[in-house]
Amino acid sequence: MRKFSFRLGIIGLAMLVMLGVFSAALYTLQIVEGAENRETSQTYTYYTNIAAARGPILDRNGNVLVSNRVSYNAILIGFVVYSAGNTNNTLLELVELCQENDINYNDSLPITKERPYAYTTDSMTAAWQEYFRAFLRYMDLDGDMTAENLIKRLKSKYDIPEDYTEEQARAVIGLRYELSLRNAVNSLGSYVFAEDLSASQLAAITERNIPGLTIETSTVREYHTDAAAHLLGRIGPMDAAEYAELKDQGYDLNARIGKEGAEAAFESYLKGTDGTMLTTVSSTGQVLEERYLSEPSAGGNVYLTIDINIQERMEQALEETVLNLRSDSMGLGEGTDARGGAAVVYKVDTGEILAAASYPDFNLATYSEDFSALQADEYGPLYNRFLGVYPPGSTYKMVTTIAAIDSGLVNQYTTVEDKGKYEFYEDYQPTCLLYSRTGVTHGTINVMQALAASCNYFFYDVGRRVGIQAIDNVAKALGLGESTGIELPESIGTRDNPAYRASQGSDWYDGTTLAISIGQGNNAFTPLQLAAYTGALANGGTRYKATLLKRVVSAGYEEVIYESSPVIASTLEISDEAKEAYTTGMRMAVTDNIGTATYFRNYEIDVAAKTGTAQHGSGGSDHAAFVCYAPYEDPEIAVAVYVERGAQGGLLAAVAEAVFDYYFAQSDATELIPDELYIG
């Protein structure tokens, strides 16, 4: 019995050894030699991710702003290239064809194109660095060798002919790398050799009949307006962090996603669902089978709150204003160093953004080609100024007005004598702007006159009396230094108060309240916040969440997926007396002889406005701010305009005028809504 058990054990052990040998052989056959076998077999099956058509972006009236156009991509199938033989010469022919026809092709080998060779892995995402390491393991190459040695080894492994120039060898190695990479990393999918070919490029490629090169259709974004670049945003390839976040949501590694603006904010609505195509080809490249394993589903139709007609007119007016300042067309000798500006139109009763402009801007259609120049531009066209933070200047004075009156310390008719220099404190004695420039004062004035004339002295006095806490409470409730709720990444800015100073390791002094009372100090808010704040002033204290999204409709217009409705962000109980004081003061700024916004004095629609001139520490002219709303009696929209080094807020009124001209001319018209939206 023992001998039998021993023999049985020997037999079992032998069988395990044989099984191990067979398993190793099978692994070598399927895994190690699999790629080579596929290259010499009669057919090859591959899977392609079919990107869903990205949903269009439209304005509130159904005008298409961004859509898709059909594009043609060249796909290189390694199996067919290898099966045809003479691989290196075929790939060199393809490279030279691209050079002749100005075709940019994808070569992700992280080594410079010219000698002395150096690695470029630092510019790659973490995922692509790992793919490169997988390639090195697949090719049994040392990951520590220099770039020069790696090129030398690849020349040998790929049998690159000796008579190739260094440039030709590097180009062919780049394509061989891409094909080998697909064997090393199966999840990468097809090698998209070149994208978005023009008609002439497409003809040149197809006429040459290069083995393994096939054409697939795709889509690229098409822009139907030159306006709203900062609002609309762009799409681009994912970085490592984005892929890590989105891969579990079904995103392909090579997917393009919204990078900024509406494209990023409403990515989930625009993306759609990708599909998968199974394709089987013969060794000659003939397609034997092609079918969907899952069909793509297009993204939704995203309707923004903006009116592109207002947007375009406002952008033009903003550009003209900045350029006029630079050229000193008004002969003021100020603002000639104006850098750029922003403007926002906000619906008072909903929080919808009808337009938001940043100047200078850029062309989304040529963003990639222009990128280097845009980055180098001294005026920073890539910077989104309507979400940038700036000191509000005298546009803040309505905050001090409300705090003073609703604290019961003053009323709308309380007067203060402007003495030019405010001498309450011995160590800090600021002057009224008018006095510092002309030596003249505003005399004895009340709060309404002080708003109209923008008298700093008046607000120094009432601000000191009411104190920073009451002022800060009003500013917070009206949304200054608070999130607007906009769907774009925003800065909340800074409300200067004792808590903020403490967080910065600074002390608070009694005299600091004087600066805060007129919108100076460390106060810094976005033009979007100023627009929402002005809207809250116009409607008596209700601030609505700012939004860019009007509605989302399914790709086939069968259903409304999302419909916006107003959301209250904050409220402030404002007494009737305080409201009458600041609204009257803002109206007097337009109508009174001492007003700083008389540009609108004879305008056909009654406008309430406030100008601001903000000091800053960067040198040059003062910043300029202008906020307004209309109609005065029954407000509908609020506008905020800001220009860096714009000198005087009153010089910006023409931007608001361009908005009002179009908006009120169309106020009786019904919003144009496509028939497809009327669904049962």
Backbone hydrogen bonds, N-H to C=O, Kabsch-Sander energy under -0.5 kcal/mol:
donor,donor_aa,acceptor,acceptor_aa,energy
5,S,1,M,-2.1
6,F,2,R,-2.5
7,R,3,K,-2.7
8,L,4,F,-2.6
9,G,5,S,-2.2
10,I,6,F,-2.2
11,I,7,R,-2.6
12,G,8,L,-2.6
13,L,9,G,-2.6
14,A,10,I,-2.3
15,M,11,I,-2.4
16,L,12,G,-2.2
17,V,13,L,-2.3
18,M,14,A,-2.6
19,L,15,M,-2.7
20,G,16,L,-2.4
21,V,17,V,-2.3
22,F,18,M,-2.7
23,S,19,L,-2.6
24,A,20,G,-2.5
25,A,21,V,-2.3
26,L,22,F,-2.8
27,Y,23,S,-2.8
28,T,24,A,-2.5
29,L,25,A,-2.6
30,Q,26,L,-2.9
31,I,27,Y,-3.0
32,V,27,Y,-1.3
33,E,28,T,-3.0
35,A,31,I,-0.5
37,N,33,E,-2.6
38,R,34,G,-2.5
39,E,35,A,-1.5
40,T,36,E,-0.8
40,T,37,N,-0.9
41,S,37,N,-1.0
44,Y,281,V,-2.3
46,Y,279,T,-2.8
48,T,277,M,-2.7
50,I,48,T,-0.5
50,I,275,G,-3.0
51,A,49,N,-0.8
55,G,270,L,-2.6
57,I,66,V,-2.4
58,L,302,V,-3.1
59,D,63,N,-2.3
60,R,306,I,-2.6
62,G,59,D,-1.9
65,L,57,I,-2.8
66,V,57,I,-2.0
67,S,222,E,-2.6
69,R,220,V,-2.2
71,S,218,S,-2.7
73,N,216,E,-3.1
74,A,194,A,-2.9
75,I,73,N,-0.5
75,I,214,T,-3.4
76,L,191,Y,-2.3
77,I,75,I,-0.6
77,I,212,G,-2.7
78,G,76,L,-0.7
80,V,77,I,-0.6
81,V,77,I,-1.9
82,Y,78,G,-2.9
83,S,79,F,-1.9
84,A,80,V,-1.7
85,G,81,V,-0.6
85,G,82,Y,-1.0
90,T,86,N,-2.0
91,L,87,T,-2.5
92,L,88,N,-2.4
93,E,89,N,-2.3
94,L,90,T,-1.8
95,V,91,L,-2.3
96,E,92,L,-2.5
97,L,93,E,-2.1
98,C,94,L,-1.9
99,Q,95,V,-2.1
100,E,96,E,-2.2
101,N,97,L,-1.4
102,D,99,Q,-0.7
103,I,98,C,-2.5
104,N,102,D,-0.6
105,Y,103,I,-0.6
106,N,193,F,-3.0
107,D,105,Y,-0.6
111,I,109,L,-2.6
112,T,118,A,-2.4
120,T,110,P,-2.1
123,S,120,T,-1.5
124,M,121,T,-1.8
129,Q,125,T,-2.0
130,E,126,A,-1.8
131,Y,127,A,-1.8
132,F,128,W,-1.9
133,R,129,Q,-1.9
134,A,130,E,-2.3
135,F,131,Y,-2.1
136,L,132,F,-2.1
137,R,133,R,-2.1
138,Y,134,A,-2.5
139,M,135,F,-2.3
140,D,137,R,-1.2
141,L,136,L,-3.0
145,M,142,D,-1.2
150,L,146,T,-2.3
151,I,147,A,-2.3
152,K,148,E,-1.9
153,R,149,N,-2.7
154,L,150,L,-2.7
155,K,151,I,-2.2
156,S,152,K,-1.5
157,K,153,R,-2.8
158,Y,154,L,-2.6
159,D,156,S,-1.1
160,I,155,K,-2.5
164,Y,161,P,-1.4
169,A,165,T,-2.8
170,R,166,E,-2.4
171,A,167,E,-2.0
172,V,168,Q,-2.4
173,I,169,A,-2.7
174,G,170,R,-1.9
175,L,171,A,-1.4
176,R,172,V,-2.7
177,Y,173,I,-2.7
178,E,174,G,-1.6
179,L,175,L,-2.0
180,S,176,R,-2.8
181,L,177,Y,-2.7
182,R,178,E,-1.1
183,N,179,L,-0.8
183,N,180,S,-0.7
184,A,180,S,-2.0
185,V,181,L,-2.6
188,L,185,V,-1.6
189,G,186,N,-1.1
191,Y,76,L,-0.6
192,V,190,S,-0.9
193,F,74,A,-1.7
193,F,191,Y,-1.1
194,A,74,A,-1.5
195,E,104,N,-0.5
197,L,72,Y,-2.9
202,L,198,S,-2.8
203,A,199,A,-2.2
204,A,200,S,-2.2
205,I,201,Q,-2.1
206,T,202,L,-2.5
207,E,203,A,-2.2
208,R,204,A,-0.9
209,N,205,I,-0.7
209,N,206,T,-0.5
210,I,205,I,-0.5
213,L,210,I,-1.8
214,T,75,I,-2.8
214,T,212,G,-0.6
216,E,73,N,-2.7
218,S,71,S,-2.7
220,V,69,R,-2.0
222,E,67,S,-2.8
224,H,65,L,-2.8
225,T,65,L,-0.5
232,L,228,A,-3.1
233,G,229,A,-2.2
236,G,257,I,-2.3
238,M,255,A,-1.0
243,Y,239,D,-2.5
244,A,240,A,-2.4
245,E,241,A,-1.6
246,L,242,E,-2.1
247,K,243,Y,-2.5
249,Q,246,L,-2.0
250,G,247,K,-1.4
251,Y,246,L,-1.3
255,A,252,D,-2.0
257,I,236,G,-2.9
258,G,263,E,-0.5
259,K,234,R,-3.2
260,E,234,R,-1.0
262,A,231,L,-2.7
263,E,232,L,-2.2
263,E,260,E,-0.5
264,A,260,E,-1.4
264,A,261,G,-0.7
265,A,261,G,-2.7
266,F,262,A,-2.5
267,E,264,A,-1.3
269,Y,266,F,-0.8
270,L,266,F,-2.1
271,K,267,E,-2.5
273,T,297,S,-2.6
275,G,50,I,-2.9
276,T,294,S,-2.1
277,M,48,T,-2.9
278,L,291,R,-3.3
279,T,46,Y,-2.7
279,T,277,M,-0.5
280,T,289,E,-2.7
281,V,44,Y,-2.8
282,S,286,Q,-2.4
283,S,42,Q,-1.1
285,G,282,S,-1.8
288,L,280,T,-3.2
288,L,286,Q,-0.6
289,E,280,T,-1.7
291,R,278,L,-2.3
293,L,276,T,-3.1
294,S,276,T,-1.5
297,S,273,T,-3.0
299,G,53,A,-2.7
300,G,269,Y,-2.9
301,N,553,V,-3.5
302,V,56,P,-2.4
302,V,300,G,-0.7
303,Y,301,N,-0.6
303,Y,551,R,-2.9
304,L,58,L,-3.3
304,L,302,V,-0.6
305,T,548,L,-2.0
307,D,354,L,-2.5
308,I,306,I,-0.6
311,Q,307,D,-2.6
312,E,308,I,-2.6
313,R,309,N,-1.8
314,M,310,I,-2.8
315,E,311,Q,-2.5
316,Q,312,E,-2.1
317,A,313,R,-2.2
318,L,314,M,-2.6
319,E,315,E,-2.5
320,E,316,Q,-2.4
321,T,317,A,-2.3
322,V,318,L,-2.3
323,L,319,E,-2.6
324,N,320,E,-2.5
325,L,321,T,-2.0
326,R,322,V,-2.3
327,S,323,L,-2.1
328,D,324,N,-0.7
328,D,325,L,-0.9
329,S,324,N,-2.0
331,G,328,D,-1.7
338,A,335,G,-1.8
339,R,644,E,-1.7
341,G,359,Y,-2.1
342,A,642,Y,-2.8
343,A,357,A,-1.8
344,V,640,A,-2.3
345,V,355,A,-2.8
346,Y,638,A,-2.8
347,K,352,E,-2.8
348,V,346,Y,-0.5
348,V,636,E,-2.4
350,T,347,K,-1.1
351,G,347,K,-2.5
353,I,547,T,-2.2
354,L,345,V,-2.0
354,L,352,E,-0.7
355,A,345,V,-1.1
357,A,343,A,-3.1
359,Y,341,G,-3.1
364,L,362,F,-0.7
366,T,363,N,-0.9
367,Y,364,L,-1.2
370,D,366,T,-2.4
371,F,367,Y,-0.9
371,F,368,S,-0.7
374,L,370,D,-2.7
375,Q,371,F,-2.6
376,A,372,S,-1.7
377,D,373,A,-1.1
380,G,377,D,-1.7
383,Y,380,G,-1.4
385,R,383,Y,-1.1
387,L,384,N,-1.1
388,G,385,R,-1.4
390,Y,525,F,-2.5
393,G,519,G,-1.5
395,T,392,P,-1.4
396,Y,393,G,-1.8
397,K,394,S,-1.7
398,M,395,T,-0.5
399,V,396,Y,-1.9
400,T,396,Y,-0.9
401,T,397,K,-2.0
402,I,398,M,-2.2
403,A,399,V,-2.4
404,A,400,T,-2.4
405,I,401,T,-2.4
406,D,402,I,-2.7
407,S,403,A,-0.7
408,G,405,I,-1.4
409,L,404,A,-1.3
410,V,404,A,-1.1
414,T,411,N,-1.3
416,V,445,I,-2.3
418,D,416,V,-0.7
418,D,443,G,-2.7
419,K,417,E,-0.7
421,K,419,K,-1.7
422,Y,430,P,-3.1
423,E,421,K,-0.8
425,Y,428,Y,-0.6
432,C,420,G,-2.7
436,S,432,C,-2.5
437,R,433,L,-1.7
438,T,434,L,-2.6
439,G,434,L,-0.5
439,G,435,Y,-1.9
440,V,434,L,-0.6
443,G,418,D,-0.5
445,I,416,V,-2.3
445,I,443,G,-0.6
448,M,412,Q,-0.7
450,A,446,N,-2.5
451,L,447,V,-2.2
452,A,448,M,-2.2
453,A,449,Q,-2.8
454,S,450,A,-1.1
455,C,450,A,-2.0
456,N,454,S,-0.7
459,F,455,C,-1.2
460,Y,456,N,-2.3
461,D,457,Y,-2.0
462,V,458,F,-2.3
463,G,459,F,-1.9
464,R,460,Y,-2.1
465,R,461,D,-1.8
466,V,462,V,-2.3
467,G,463,G,-2.3
471,I,467,G,-1.5
472,D,468,I,-3.1
473,N,469,Q,-2.3
474,V,470,A,-1.6
475,A,471,I,-2.3
476,K,472,D,-2.5
477,A,473,N,-2.2
478,L,474,V,-1.9
479,G,476,K,-1.8
480,L,475,A,-2.3
482,E,479,G,-1.5
491,S,387,L,-0.6
494,T,524,A,-2.8
496,D,494,T,-0.6
497,N,495,R,-0.6
501,R,497,N,-2.5
502,A,498,P,-2.5
503,S,499,A,-2.1
504,Q,500,Y,-1.1
504,Q,501,R,-0.5
505,G,502,A,-1.6
506,S,501,R,-3.3
512,T,509,Y,-1.7
513,T,509,Y,-0.6
513,T,510,D,-1.2
514,L,511,G,-1.1
515,A,511,G,-0.8
516,I,512,T,-1.9
517,S,513,T,-2.2
518,I,514,L,-0.7
518,I,515,A,-0.9
519,G,516,I,-1.9
520,Q,515,A,-2.7
523,N,520,Q,-1.3
524,A,494,T,-2.3
525,F,390,Y,-3.2
528,L,386,F,-1.5
530,L,526,T,-2.2
531,A,527,P,-1.9
532,A,528,L,-2.3
533,Y,529,Q,-2.7
534,T,530,L,-2.2
535,G,531,A,-2.1
536,A,532,A,-2.1
537,L,533,Y,-2.1
538,A,534,T,-2.2
539,N,535,G,-1.8
540,G,536,A,-0.6
540,G,537,L,-0.7
541,G,536,A,-3.3
543,R,541,G,-0.6
543,R,570,S,-2.8
544,Y,542,T,-0.6
545,K,567,V,-3.6
546,A,484,T,-2.8
547,T,351,G,-1.8
550,K,303,Y,-2.7
550,K,548,L,-0.6
551,R,303,Y,-1.6
552,V,562,Y,-2.5
553,V,301,N,-2.5
554,S,559,E,-2.6
557,Y,554,S,-2.2
561,I,552,V,-2.3
561,I,559,E,-0.7
562,Y,552,V,-1.8
564,S,550,K,-2.6
569,A,543,R,-2.8
570,S,543,R,-1.6
572,L,541,G,-1.6
574,I,540,G,-0.5
574,I,572,L,-0.9
575,S,573,E,-0.5
579,K,575,S,-2.5
580,E,576,D,-2.7
581,A,577,E,-2.1
582,Y,578,A,-2.4
583,T,579,K,-2.5
584,T,580,E,-2.1
585,G,581,A,-2.2
586,M,582,Y,-2.3
587,R,583,T,-2.0
588,M,584,T,-2.8
589,A,585,G,-1.5
590,V,587,R,-1.2
591,T,587,R,-2.0
592,D,588,M,-2.7
595,G,592,D,-1.6
596,T,452,A,-1.3
597,A,589,A,-2.6
600,F,597,A,-1.4
601,R,598,T,-2.3
603,Y,600,F,-1.5
608,A,629,Y,-2.3
609,A,586,M,-2.1
610,K,627,V,-2.7
612,G,625,A,-2.4
614,A,623,H,-2.1
615,Q,613,T,-0.5
623,H,614,A,-2.5
624,A,643,V,-2.3
625,A,612,G,-2.8
626,F,641,V,-2.4
627,V,610,K,-2.6
628,C,639,V,-2.1
629,Y,608,A,-2.3
630,A,637,I,-1.9
632,Y,606,D,-1.5
636,E,630,A,-2.6
637,I,630,A,-2.0
638,A,346,Y,-2.8
639,V,628,C,-2.8
640,A,344,V,-2.1
641,V,626,F,-2.9
642,Y,342,A,-2.8
643,V,624,A,-2.4
644,E,340,G,-2.7
646,G,643,V,-1.7
647,A,622,D,-3.0
648,Q,646,G,-2.2
651,L,648,Q,-1.4
652,L,649,G,-2.0
653,A,650,G,-1.0
655,V,652,L,-1.6
656,A,652,L,-0.8
657,E,653,A,-2.2
658,A,654,A,-1.8
659,V,655,V,-1.2
660,F,656,A,-2.7
661,D,657,E,-2.9
662,Y,658,A,-1.4
663,Y,659,V,-2.8
664,F,660,F,-2.3
665,A,661,D,-0.8
666,Q,662,Y,-1.4
669,A,666,Q,-1.9
673,I,671,E,-0.7
677,L,674,P,-2.0
678,Y,675,D,-1.6
679,I,677,L,-1.7
